[in-house]
Amino acid sequence: MTNLLIVDDEKALREGLAGYIRRTTSFFSQVLTAKSGTAALACFETQPIAAALIDINLGDFNGLDLIALLNKRYPETLLVVISGYDDFEFVRKALTLKVHDYLLKPIPLSDLKNLLTELEQQLQTAPVPAQPAIAAVQPLSQMAYDYIENNYFDRSISLQQTAQALFISTSQLNKLLKKDYQQTFSELLIRCRLQKAKELLSQTNLHYPIAEIAGKVGYDDPHYFSRLFRKKIGIPPIQYREQQLAPGKPKENEPD
C-alpha cells in the first residue's frame, strides 16, 4: 500500500491538504492525518507509510526531532517539512536530516502539485544510477528556472547565487535566460514570485494579510510588493483578491 501521512496541529491546514490530495490524485492508497507527533508515530506503527508531510511546530514534538526519529526507524519513507517559519536555519537543519523537500506555509498550489508529482515519480521507481546523466543533458536555463521555482521565497536569492549553484558565470546565465525565456534573471524571479502571490490571493478558505503574502514570496517591504504587483498585474493585490473571489470573476492577467 502507498500511504501518505500529513502531520500538522492546525486542523484547517491538515484537513485542507488531505482533501486536496484525495481529490487530485489517485496514486496514494490512503491519505492519512495526524494532529501530533504521538499520533504520527502510532500511524507508522500500525501501517506502512510511503511519504509524510510534517509540520515543524507540533504540540508534543519538535517536528525536526520527529523527522530525525522517523529517519532512524523508517529510512525508506520520504519525508517533507512543511513550516510557517521562513528562517533558513530551519531549512539547513532539515537538509541535514535528508528530507525530500521543504515547503513554506502558506503553500501555493503549484508547489504542492510539483511535490506530489515528485513523490509519485520517486515512489514508482527504484533509485536510478543514471540520474546524473539525465541532469547533465537538462538545459542550464531550465535548471536555473527550477532553482528560482524552488527558492523564490528566499530573500537573498540572486543572479550570483544561482550562477554559483550551476557553476557558470553570471553573464553566461543571463544570456541563456534571455535566449530561452526572453527575460533576465530578475524578470523571471519577479514573474515567479507574483505568480505564487496570485495563487495565495486566490485561496478561498484562508485570507492571509497582504504583508504576510509579501513575506512568503520573498519581499520584506509589503508596500514595495504592492506597488510591484500593481505595476505588473495592473491592479493592487487587494483588488486582485476581490476579483478572484467574486462570482463570475474575470480572466486573470499574467505578469509581464
C-alpha positions, 0 to 999 in steps of 0.5 A: 500500500502507498500511504501518505501521512500529513502531520500538522496541529492546525486542523484547517491546514491538515484537513485542507491538504488531505482533501486536496490530495484525495481529490487530485490524485489517485496514486496514494492508497490512503491519505492519512492525518495526524494532529501530533507527533504521538499520533504520527508515530502510532500511524507508522506503527500500525501501517506502512507509510510511503511519504509524510508531510510534517509540520515543524511546530507540533504540540508534543514534538519538535517536528525536526526531532520527529523527522530525525526519529522517523529517519532512524526507524523508517529510512525508506519513507520520504519525508517533507517539512512543511513550516510557517517559519521562513528562517533558513536555519530551519531549512539547513537543519532539515537538509541535514536530516535528508528530507525530500523537500521543504515547503513554506506555509502558506503553500501555493498550489503549484508547489504542492502539485510539483511535490506530489508529482515528485513523490509519485515519480520517486515512489514508482521507481527504484533509485536510478544510477543514471540520474546524473546523466539525465541532469547533465543533458537538462538545459542550464536555463531550465535548471536555473528556472527550477532553482528560482521555482524552488527558492523564490521565497528566499530573500537573498536569492540572486543572479550570483547565487544561482550562477554559483549553484550551476557553476557558470558565470553570471553573464553566461546565465543571463544570456541563456535566460534571455535566449530561452525565456526572453527575460533576465534573471530578475524578470523571471524571479519577479514573474515567479514570485507574483505568480505564487502571490496570485495563487495565495490571493486566490485561496478561498478558505484562508485570507492571509494579510497582504504583508504576510503574502509579501513575506512568503514570496520573498519581499520584506517591504509589503508596500514595495510588493504592492506597488510591484504587483500593481505595476505588473498585474495592473491592479493592487493585490487587494483588488486582485483578491476581490476579483478572484473571489467574486462570482463570475470573476474575470480572466486573470492577467499574467505578469509581464 
